[in-house]
Each structure stands twice: as C-alpha cells, then as structure tokens.
Amino acid sequence: MPDGATEPKKGRKLDQVLEGARQVFMSDGYEGASVDDIARAAGVSKATLYSYFPDKKLLFMQVAKMACHRQARHVIETVDFNAPAAVVLRNIATEMVDFITSEFGTRVFRICVAESSRFPELAREFYESAPMLLRARVVDFLHIAMERGELQIDDVVLAADQFHELCKADLFLRMVFSMSDNFTRAERDRVINGAVEMFMARYGVKA
C-alpha cells in the first residue's frame, strides 16, 4: 500500500473498512497488517480498500481518530457539566483512565511508539487526535468551573496537562513496560480518586 497524504473518500463501505482495519491492526500491529488481511476482515475487495485508503498510515490514523472522537463524543454526551467540579472531573478522569488502560488504547499507543522513528508524523498525528483532543475538553470545562467560582487557575492549559498526568499515575508506566495489561476497577478507581483529590486540593476554591 503506497504512502501518500490523501484524505479518505466517503462511501457506504467506509465504516466497514475501518472496522476490518481496526481488527487487523490490533491483532497484527501496524507493520504486520497486510492489505489482504485487512480486505478479508472488512469483507471488501482489495480494489475497494485501495479506493478508500491508498495509504496505510492514513488508514491507521483514521482508525485511531475514529476511536478517539467516539470517546470525546461520549464524554460530551454523558458528563453533566452542570454538576460540581469534583464530580465532573471524576467522570472525565474515569473516561480517560478507562481508555488509556483499554485493550484498544494500549495497543494503539504501542503501535505509534513502535513506528515513531520511521514515521514520526504517525505519532504526531495520533498525539493531536487523542491526548490533545482530550485536553481541549478538559480546558473547556476548567473555564466553566472558574466562571462558576469553583476553581482558581492561572494557567488553564498547564492545569489540564497536570490533570491528565495525574490520571496516568502508576497505571501508565506499568502498561508501557508491559508489566500489566489488565487493571482492576479498584486499581483504576484508586488513581482516579487520587487525581481528583489532588487537583481539587491545588485548584479548588475553599468555601
């Protein structure tokens, strides 16, 4: 599959192609994913696959972006931003931690890191479509909470980055170094609650 910089065309089989590609990328990795296997998993011909994605990097990025955008939409649709700041942050943290430690999130991250030296734009685009997208959502909420007088923050972007890092405590390094691929609800909740408590202790407005 040649490497180019074209955008995928729209069509009735686009979702079908993306789902097939997701299955193959997750099982075989970026380098191991073949056109034949992706087409077979998607239930389309190679010609159809090429017509949508002449570039394997583009196909992988679309798979990653699709999952990240789905997560962002889920946060927007399910989180009640009118709730107290600590409640909203806990809900956002739960979404972030669950995605980071999910099988899909873990494998996509590892693929991007593994391919970053040969395809630095691959890792950069993933960073912009995943962590940056989540940060934007957190920044939006922090402004809302500040307007309501619940938080006092000088550097909102830095605070959003700090919150993201707090949500990765312990779990992320264990995942990166393959020390553990499965985390219990109790392990995840321990990090989530600690992140929210520390963030509120630093930026929360005392009654």
Sequence and secondary structure as in RCSB ss.txt:
>XXXX:A:sequence
MPDGATEPKKGRKLDQVLEGARQVFMSDGYEGASVDDIARAAGVSKATLYSYFPDKKLLFMQVAKMACHRQARHV
IETVDFNAPAAVVLRNIATEMVDFITSEFGTRVFRICVAESSRFPELAREFYESAPMLLRARVVDFLHIAMERGE
LQIDDVVLAADQFHELCKADLFLRMVFSMSDNFTRAERDRVINGAVEMFMARYGVKA
>XXXX:A:secstr
           TTHHHHHHHHHHHHHHHHHHH  HHHHHHHHTS HHHHHHH S HHHHHHHHHHHHHHHHHHHH
HHH  TTS HHHHHHHHHHHHHHHHTSHHHHHHHHHHHHHTTT HHHHHHHHHHTHHHHHHHHHHHHHHHHHTTS
B  S HHHHHHHHHHHTTTTHHHHHHTTS S   HHHHHHHHHHHHHHHHHHHB   
